């Protein structure tokens, strides 16, 4: 089904932007793992709307509720259903644009795919609101992965034309949450914030990129040839609204390199095989190398802008112009950081389970 991803750690997403709730059902999480709800809530708080002037003014508490699969704070092995309720809903603007699809949104494609029966309010199933469910599943995945020493770190690496410099992992850990754009470099973060606010004040929006690093994945994780680690990560990440590119390691820069430059030489460090560089992003042949898995996810600018845009009236098939009003993020990237982390953690856990590195915790 198109709303489910994973083989052993299976995540099914449900809900719409202006429906009663959004959430996930996680099936296959091994029994015996402690679920820290405070951690799940903290991850949701990183994603929720209304955080600052660079995000949408929509106000939602996004308090997680667990309906099944957890007993005495521990996973039981049964399906785990987690959800949040939609409270601050205003569908007025979406009724106004029911028959004039918004450029850059999935309004027209949804209309053709579902014959007009889709929930168009707030973008419905195509809204970034549904990623709250991804974060719940990913927060659980992170907790399970932590038992194996795996850590997932994400940060904003680009907003518009402003690009963050290379940074250490300690900088990423310590500084990412210290500013509203989630860039670990303070000077770059201030510039990024100015870029977003400038676009907002001009009735426009900007895009950007999220960098994600996964530490301590053992070598040999992946399922060639069509269920590769890279392929599954990319597929899942393209399920995040507004994602238009996913790169691993040096990504598109590899096109301008020679093989002698792009290859990652092997060496022995402390009795272990490691690579001297990581242009391949920790994956070769669709299988992990043991080096950090590094990827960059590019997000398009938020398509809801108040500048006049050309569109078509689907009832009359006449061209017209609309200006979108309402509550929208001038840049989705800062709120997408925990979403990227969560999606990546979900896929990594699924592949770790396939290799037998994660399983049920046996009682004493």
Secondary structure as UniProt FT lines:
FT   TURN            2..3
FT   STRAND          4..5
FT   STRAND          10..15
FT   TURN            17..18
FT   STRAND          21..27
FT   TURN            31..32
FT   HELIX           37..47
FT   TURN            53..54
FT   STRAND          65..68
FT   STRAND          70..71
FT   TURN            72..73
FT   STRAND          74..75
FT   STRAND          80..85
FT   HELIX           92..96
FT   TURN            97..99
FT   TURN            103..104
FT   HELIX           107..114
FT   TURN            115..116
FT   HELIX           121..126
FT   HELIX           128..130
FT   HELIX           131..146
FT   TURN            147..149
FT   STRAND          151..159
FT   TURN            160..161
FT   STRAND          162..163
FT   HELIX           169..175
FT   HELIX           176..178
FT   TURN            180..181
FT   HELIX           186..201
FT   TURN            202..203
FT   STRAND          208..215
FT   TURN            219..220
FT   TURN            224..226
FT   HELIX           229..237
FT   TURN            238..239
FT   TURN            241..242
FT   STRAND          243..248
FT   TURN            249..250
FT   HELIX           251..256
FT   HELIX           259..262
FT   STRAND          266..269
FT   TURN            270..271
FT   STRAND          272..275
FT   TURN            279..282
FT   STRAND          283..284
FT   TURN            285..286
FT   STRAND          287..288
FT   STRAND          293..299
FT   STRAND          309..313
FT   TURN            314..317
FT   STRAND          318..322
FT   HELIX           333..354
FT   TURN            355..356
//
